Amino acid sequence: MGEVRPEWIDYNGHLMDGYYAVAFSAVTDRLLELVGFGPAYPAASGHSVYTVESHIVYLRELRAGARLVYTTQLLGHDDQRIHLVHTMAEAGSAQSAATNELLLVHVRQAPAAVVPMPTDALDRLAQLAQAHAAHPPPPQAGRRIALRLVPM
């Protein structure tokens, strides 16, 4: 789904880091549409889904014109939160180019507050969770950024 655009390329000839986030954001929107949180949802309900944490791991360089394919795995959810991971690859390659792990929350827009999702969305998430449970998450899921200090 999609292609690396020439204007997304940095001075090294590779996909700029910020455009990985742009590409992953479009994939997140597609997932949210499947669950029932598409573009019309905020106006119709006064609610939305916000990203509160995002972690991208860059694994391979991508160049202009690369055709991108994605997989998405629901790692968990409760009545207010969705935890998922996307994997990006170049079409025809078995190697991942990047992963994006996300935590999303369901919110009431005014007054702003994290609130439970509607039952129909929770049912769709439960179906996805069941379908995805048999698949191991990518090794990048759950990582944290840390600098291990070496004693001197």
N, C-alpha and C positions, 0 to 999 in steps of 0.2 A: 504494500500500500504506500505509494509515493516514491519519489525519486529525489536524490540529493541535487538541489538546485545550484547552478553556478554561483549565485550571489551568496550562498551559504559557505563558501570556501574561504579559508584563511590564507595568509601569506606563505604557509608551508604546503599549500595545495591539498589540504584535508578539510573535512567537515569541521566547522567551528563548534566549540563545545556548547554554546548557547542554542545552536540549531538542533542538537540532539534533543534538548528539552522541548523545542517547538514540535519536532516530529513525534515525540512521545506524548505530548499534550493532545495531539489529534487522535492518537490511539486511545487515550483515556476517555476522550469525549465519545468515541464510538462505543466503548464499554458502558459508559453511563447511559447512553441512549438505549442499549439492550436491556438495561436494568429498569428503565422507566424515567430516567433523569435527563431527557433530551432538552433541546433548546427552548421548548415551550413550557417546561416544568416550572421555572421560577415565576413567570408571570401568572400561570394558572394556579399555583399553590402558595406563593409567598415563601417558598423554601428553595434551597439549592444545595449543591455539594461543593465543598471547598477542599483544596489540597492543603494540608497542614505540615506535611513533611515529604521531601523528595530526595532520593539518593541515586545519582547516576554513576555507573561504573563504566569507564571507557576501556574497551577491550581490543578493538581493531580500528585502524584508520579507514575512512571512507572518502572517496573522491567524487567529484561532480559526475552526475549521470548514473551513479549507482542506484539500482532499484532496491527498495527496502521492503522487507517482510518482517512481520512481528508475530510473536505469540504472547498471550497474556495468561497469567495464572492468578486466580484468587487465592491468597494465602490465608485469609481469615476475615471475619466480619462479626459485628454485634449489631445491636439495634441502632447505633449511631455512627459506627465507623466501618470503613472498608480498607483492607490491607491487601495490596496486590503488587505484582511485579510483571513488567513487560520485558521481553527480550527482542532486540533488534538484530537483524542479520541482512547481509546483502543477498538478494535472490540468487539461488543456485549454490550458495555457500553453506556448508555445515557448521561454520564457525560463527559464534555470536560476535557482533560488533559492539554492543553495549547492552546494559540492563538498566532499568529504571524501577526502583522500589518506591511505592507511594503509600501514604496514609491519608485517607480522605475522610471528611466528616460531613454529616448531614446537618444543615443549619436552617433555622428560621431567620429570615432576613431582617424583620423589624418587629419587635426589638431583637437584635442579634443574639442568638443563643444556639448551642448545639442541642438538637432534639432528635427523637427517634424517627426512623424512616417509616414510610407507609408499609403496611403488611404485604401488599403485592410486590413491592421492591425487595423486601426481606425474603419473600418466597422465591423470587428469581435468583437472589444471591445464594440462598440455600441450595438450589438446584446446581448452580455453578460450582459451589464449594464441593458438593458431592462428586460432580464430574471431574474436578481438578484434584481431588484428594489422592487419587492413585498415582499422580505424577510428582516426582521429587522436584522441589524448587531449584532454580539455578544456584550454583555455589555462592554467587554474590549476594543472595537474599540474606538479610539479617546482619550483614557486615556493618562495621562502624569505622569511622575514620579515627585513627589513633597513631600517635608517634611514640613508639616504644623507646623510652629513655634508657640509655646504656650508662651504668655507673662508671665514673672515671677513676 
